[in-house]
Amino acid sequence: MNTCQDLLSAITDPSGREILDPATGEVVGTVHESTTADLDDAVAAARAAQPDWAGLGHEKRSEYLHKAADAVEGNAEALAELLSREQGKPVKNGPNAAFEVGGCSAWLRASADFPLEPEVLVDDESGYAEMEYVPLGVVGAIGPWNWPMMITVWQVAASLRMGNTVVVKPSEYTPLSVLGLVHVLNQALPEDVLRVVPGGGEVGKALSTHSGVDKIMFTGSTRTGQAVMRSAADGLARLTLELGGNDAGVVLPDVDPRAIAGDLFWGAFINTGQTCAALKRLYVHEDVYDAVCEALVGVAQQMPMGNGLEEKNVLGPLQNKQQYDIVANLVEEAKRGGGRVLLGGDPETDQPGYFYPTTLVADLSDDNPLVAEEQFGPALPIVKYSDVEDAIRMANALDVGLGASVWSSDRDAAMDVARRLEAGTVWINKHGAVDPRIPFGGVKKSGFGLEFGVEGLKSVAASRVISR
């Protein structure tokens, strides 16, 4: 069992780039900045290891994934502390760093255990045909800074289970978390089946264009995803892109505002709002509008924000200054546009760290930038509607569609609205709840391809039909 300092000692480069704690500005550790030559070496090693890894078969590879999950659980406290110090999320309270580390082991075990048998397509007097799924080769995994450990595992676990080897390129904002995680995973995995190459945009572009990479999995912004897609075109690498979202929630007039307020809050403010599938714009029927606003304020006022290493806090800072500025500017535009600030909106500028207060803004028009643009932070716009047709139209108006939610005490009414929302996942009376058994992916400019479940395994494999 490692301590956080043990992990840092194993993964930091004394001459590397400093990584700062977003809550305090203190140095967490230093990271080696890889070159494209380092990437070439990692891809070559992963490619050399892939045939033997594929040859082990599903059962043996699944055993390794369970051993990797054991290693994560044995180092959970150290990983959670490292994650909190680098990313900012609280260690223990709320959907937190410990929650994220627990998600890593859960996804490893689930990916290990999904059955995937050949699919019989035809079996009659005309003949027989079946389809099976075989490894692609080397998967390049490019991850984000908001859930750096768990999303890396989402990419890695299914890829390894299907017999691929993986080269990970973490976000330059949170490389230590991913380096620490990979260090722990590699205590259980065979050599070179999982490699990590920290670095900036040059390394990410080189990975997405590399001739030795057969598939790219990318989670991040739509703009960067478009660049990855262009880069991968020449080599025809397969893609799974999980990109930006601006998820809508539609509250129907039959709800009990106090009953749903807590789930609405966490749907929007999980990870201080820094979640692709968080609730980012809320449409509330006029009959319950004031009551929902009041109930949300009551919940939000009880949620302390601060340094993630302090046990009382359930919300942490924004991870970086760039994101802080985006949130702050959008809230100011909401104010100028006539928005009524119910809570927050006035950050303290004399404290260390990128803390933006929990903010609720009501009475906004649907075209206000805080509604129309993804804020990716702790500021929720609330829009009043009178006709559900208008709410559906506004929810579908944007060019993204990762998730959405409907809130109602009438199941049939909720299902009717849910089926008309343009999103990869629509939740009812919850938002952003992911499950390793349930496929997840976006539509429109929120990307394409599925992760999780058996469909997620298929997405990191090549199909082969055998007919006789």
NORMOTA-V551493 format. One record per backbone hydrogen bond with DSSP energy under -0.5 kcal/mol. NH is the residue of the N-H (numbers start at 1). CO is the residue of the C=O. Records with the same first field share a line. If there is no record, write none. Layout:
NH=CO  CO
This chain:
7=3
8=4
9=5
10=6
11=7
12=8
13=30
14=12
16=13
17=31
19=29
21=26
25=21
28=19
29=19
31=17
34=32  198
39=35
40=36
41=37
42=38
43=39
44=40
45=41
46=42
47=43
48=44
49=45
50=46
51=47
53=49
54=50
55=51
56=52  53
57=54
60=56
61=57
62=58
63=59
64=60
65=61
66=62
67=63
68=64
69=65
70=66
71=67
72=68
73=69
74=70
75=71  72
76=73
79=75
80=76
81=77
82=78
83=79
84=80
85=81
86=82
87=83
88=83  84
91=308
96=94
97=90
98=91
100=96
101=97
102=98
103=99
104=100
105=101
106=102
107=103
108=104
109=105
110=106
111=107
112=108
113=109  110
114=110
119=131
120=118
121=119  129
122=129
124=127
127=124
129=122
130=466
131=119
132=464
134=462
136=460
139=165
140=215
141=139  167
142=140  217
143=141  169
151=147
152=148
153=149
154=150
155=151
156=152
157=153
158=154
159=155
160=156
161=157
162=158
163=160
164=159
165=137
166=193
167=139
168=195
169=141
170=168
174=171
178=174
179=175
180=176
181=177
182=178
183=179
184=180
185=181
186=182
187=184
188=185
189=185
193=190
195=166
197=168
203=200
204=200
205=201
206=202
207=203
208=204
209=205
210=207
213=210
214=138
215=138
216=238
217=140
218=216  240
219=142
220=242
225=221
226=222
227=223
228=224
229=225
230=226
231=227
232=228
233=229  230
236=232  233
237=232
238=214
240=216
241=448
242=218  240
243=241  446
247=278
248=403
249=281
250=405
251=249  283
252=250  407
255=252
257=255
259=256
260=256
261=257
262=258
264=260
265=261
266=262
267=263
268=264  265
269=265
270=266
272=269
273=270
274=271
275=273
278=275
279=267
280=247  278
281=247
282=381
283=249  281
284=282  383
285=251
286=385
288=285
289=285
292=288
293=289
294=290
295=291
296=292
297=293
298=294
299=295
300=296
301=297
302=299
303=300
304=302
306=315
310=307
311=309
313=310
314=304
315=304
318=354
324=320
325=321
326=322
327=323
328=324
329=325
330=326
331=327
332=328
333=329
334=330
335=331
336=332
337=333
338=335
339=334
340=362
341=339
342=340  360
343=360
349=347
354=22
355=353
356=354
359=378
360=343
361=380
362=340
364=382
368=365
371=368
372=368
373=369
375=373
379=377
380=359
381=280  379
382=361
383=282
385=284
390=387
391=387
392=388
393=389
394=390
395=391
396=392
397=393  394
401=443
404=425
405=248
406=427
407=250
408=406
411=409
414=410
415=411
416=412
417=413
418=414
419=415
420=417
421=418
423=421
424=401  402
425=402
427=404
429=406  427
434=432
438=435
439=437
440=451
443=401
445=399
446=443
447=444
448=241
451=440
453=436
456=452
457=453
458=454
459=455
460=456  457
461=458
462=134
464=132
466=130
468=128
